[in-house]
Amino acid sequence: MSQFAGTYSVLITPFDKDLNVDVERLRTFIDWQIEQGIHGLIPLGSTGEFLSMTDDERRLVAKTVIDQARGRVPVLVGTGAENTNDVIRYSQEAEQLGADGLMIIPPFYSCPTEDELYHHYKQVSDAVSLPIMIYNNPNAANVDMMPETVARLAEIEHVAYIKESTLEITRVRDILRLCGDKIGVFGGVLGFESYVEGAIGWVAVGSNVMPKEFADLYTATVVEKDLDRAREVYHHILPVIDFVFGHRYVSGTKALLESMGKSVGHPRPPRLPSPREDKAWADDIVRKLSLK
């Protein structure tokens, strides 16, 4: 699949009562996402708790999602790590498993300079043949890839997309202005606003909960260019967007799914299940939006 576009769920990882990866629930969840009309899947992102997994578990999750999707939608595997050689290893493994692309957050402890970022992504690109979505999330990665830096990274052969996850919507405008057709922009937090500014996709957390409606937002905004309908969809899904924003992106997503009768287990430590007040909030959202 040469062109990625639309709403992609950055997937939660289901765990059983012993906090082991629950493969069967993951398979069921993938089928439900695709049946609901999601445009793509991204396992092993931050929402998938990739930093809390062993290498064997990362491989298991990637293989399960790729195999279960069966080419029905693109699968971009998160292959981020602090060590460039680890990123190369994870990326080559994802390619061997049949991934359609990679999503790679910058090294998240070393605070790399622009030259170091370029060298990092260039080494990964030289080691694979898959399209790479770079991921700008300064809160998580401790480095902010400004539009000028993105333009430089877009010169790397396989760097073809970016997930732009700041709350500065002008970033989408400036990346497109500087990069032209060298890079496709996916929104991170601001899906609707990113679409309006020219993004071709949205890597969403809330679509774990409402895949159909989150996919509909892309259709209304980008395909149909019907902003009135798009705003209606946006305002409808906004309670979920608000709830899973910030520190709730894992625990809140799992709390909502549990309230919907689609339990995917608890997060792994150091994350904790949602506290009582958040669980009540999740129950209220599910009731008001008729998500059961």
Summary of the structure (lengths in Angstrom):
residues: 292
radius of gyration: 17.7
end to end distance: 33.3
largest distance: 49.8
contacts: 1012
relative contact order: 0.13
helix: 51%
strand: 13%
